[in-house]
Amino acid sequence: MTDAHVEPLLGVYVLDAPRAGGKAEVVSRLGRSGVCRAACPEVADAAAAAAGRPGGGR
């Protein structure tokens, strides 16, 4: 899986709603990719803002 492939899954991951196997895929990639780890809090904050909640950085 490339960083570009996992990026769309980050939003689903931070909302705790990945498809079957998706969470493991994202967690694995987060463990190997600094790019993905850096993007995760940003995506979480954007998801939280869209839901009207304060920052959601995982």
C-alpha positions in Angstrom: 0.0 0.0 0.0 1.3 3.4 -0.9 0.9 6.6 1.1 -1.5 7.9 -1.6 -3.5 4.7 -1.3 -4.0 4.9 2.5 -4.7 8.7 2.5 -8.5 8.3 1.7 -8.7 5.7 4.4 -7.4 8.1 7.1 -10.7 10.0 7.3 -12.6 6.8 7.8 -10.0 5.6 10.3 -10.2 8.7 12.5 -14.0 8.4 12.5 -13.6 4.8 13.7 -15.6 3.5 10.8 -13.3 1.6 8.4 -14.5 -1.3 6.4 -13.6 -4.8 7.4 -9.8 -5.1 7.4 -9.4 -1.4 6.7 -8.4 -0.5 10.2 -5.6 -3.0 10.3 -4.5 -1.8 6.9 -4.3 1.8 8.1 -2.7 0.9 11.5 0.0 -1.1 9.7 0.7 1.8 7.3 0.8 4.3 10.2 3.5 2.1 11.8 5.7 2.3 8.6 5.1 5.7 7.2 6.0 9.0 8.7 4.0 10.7 6.0 0.8 8.9 7.1 1.5 9.5 10.8 2.0 13.2 10.1 -1.3 13.4 8.1 -3.4 11.5 10.6 -3.8 14.3 13.2 -4.5 16.8 10.4 -7.2 14.5 9.0 -8.6 14.0 12.5 -8.9 17.7 13.1 -10.6 18.2 9.8 -13.1 15.4 10.5 -13.8 16.9 14.0 -14.3 20.3 12.5 -16.7 18.9 10.0 -18.6 17.2 12.8 -18.7 20.4 14.8 -16.3 19.0 17.5 -13.0 20.5 18.8 -9.7 19.0 17.5 -9.7 15.3 17.1 -6.0 14.4 16.6 -5.7 10.7 17.4 
